[in-house]
Amino acid sequence: MKKYSLTEAEAQFADLIWEKEPVPSGDLVKLCESRFSWKKSTTYTMLKRLEHKKVFKNAGSIVSSLIDRDEFYARQSREIFNEIFDGSLPRFIAAFTKGEKLNDDEIEQLQKLIEQHRGE
């Protein structure tokens, strides 16, 4: 299993925590009951799964993130990119644009990105 992958339910749960953090675990149980119709045990099971994946921690009955949402999804995207395209940006762009032409604005944005990163 990939380090930065979440099931759909885990992703919804993670988004809820990221929205509310830091959140007391008791409040999280109530939020999950209201939003997902989960029982207390389900909430704690999901929390343990995400603690095991090192996304969140429950310290002193306060749930908070070990990695913020943007960083998590950036790392997840990088893993998928590396796995599928062997880290090749040209292969990714070729696959992404296959059968569709880029519009002028998209081409300009890509050219700007290339120029920004050329000197780094």
C-alpha positions in Angstrom: 0.0 0.0 0.0 1.3 3.5 -0.8 2.3 5.6 2.1 0.2 8.6 1.0 -3.0 6.9 -0.1 -6.4 7.1 1.5 -9.7 5.3 0.9 -12.6 7.5 0.0 -14.0 7.2 3.6 -10.5 8.0 5.0 -10.2 11.0 2.7 -13.6 12.4 3.8 -12.7 11.8 7.5 -9.3 13.5 7.0 -10.9 16.5 5.3 -13.2 16.9 8.3 -10.3 16.8 10.7 -8.2 19.3 8.6 -11.3 21.6 8.6 -11.7 21.5 12.3 -8.3 20.9 13.8 -7.2 20.9 16.5 -10.4 19.2 17.6 -11.2 17.4 20.8 -11.7 13.7 20.1 -15.2 13.8 21.8 -16.2 16.6 19.5 -14.8 14.6 16.5 -17.1 11.7 17.5 -20.1 14.0 17.5 -19.1 15.6 14.1 -18.7 12.1 12.5 -22.0 11.0 13.9 -23.7 14.0 12.4 -21.9 14.1 9.1 -21.3 10.4 8.4 -23.8 8.6 10.8 -20.8 6.9 12.3 -20.8 5.3 15.8 -18.1 6.2 18.2 -16.2 3.0 17.6 -16.1 3.7 13.8 -14.6 7.2 14.4 -11.9 5.8 16.6 -11.1 3.0 14.2 -10.7 5.4 11.4 -8.6 7.7 13.5 -6.3 4.8 14.4 -5.9 4.0 10.7 -4.9 7.5 10.0 -2.6 7.7 13.0 -0.9 4.5 11.7 -0.5 6.2 8.3 1.1 9.1 10.2 -1.4 11.7 9.0 -2.9 12.6 12.4 -2.2 12.2 16.1 -4.5 12.0 19.1 -2.6 13.4 22.0 -4.3 14.3 25.2 -7.7 13.7 23.5 -6.9 16.5 21.0 -6.7 15.4 17.3 -4.4 17.3 15.1 -2.5 16.8 11.9 1.1 15.6 11.5 1.0 16.8 7.8 -1.3 19.5 6.4 -3.8 18.8 3.6 -1.8 20.5 0.8 1.4 18.7 1.7 -0.4 15.3 2.0 -2.0 15.6 -1.4 1.2 17.0 -3.0 3.1 13.9 -1.7 0.3 11.6 -2.9 0.4 13.2 -6.3 4.1 12.8 -6.5 3.9 9.1 -5.6 1.3 8.5 -8.3 3.3 10.5 -10.8 6.5 8.5 -10.0 4.7 5.2 -10.0 2.8 5.6 -13.3 5.2 7.9 -15.3 8.5 7.0 -13.7 8.9 10.6 -12.7 8.9 11.7 -16.3 7.1 15.0 -16.7 7.1 14.8 -20.6 5.5 11.3 -20.3 2.9 12.7 -18.0 2.1 15.7 -20.2 1.9 13.5 -23.3 -0.5 11.2 -21.6 -2.6 14.0 -20.1 -2.9 15.8 -23.5 -3.4 12.7 -25.7 -6.3 13.3 -28.0 -6.8 16.9 -26.7 -5.0 20.1 -27.8 -3.8 22.6 -25.2 -5.3 26.0 -25.5 -3.1 29.1 -25.7 -3.5 29.9 -22.0 -2.5 26.4 -20.9 0.6 26.6 -23.2 1.5 29.9 -21.8 1.2 28.7 -18.2 3.3 25.7 -18.9 6.0 27.8 -20.5 6.0 30.1 -17.5 6.5 27.1 -15.2 9.3 25.8 -17.3 11.0 29.2 -17.2 10.5 29.5 -13.4 12.2 26.1 -12.8 14.9 26.4 -15.5 17.2 28.3 -13.2 16.6 26.3 -10.0 
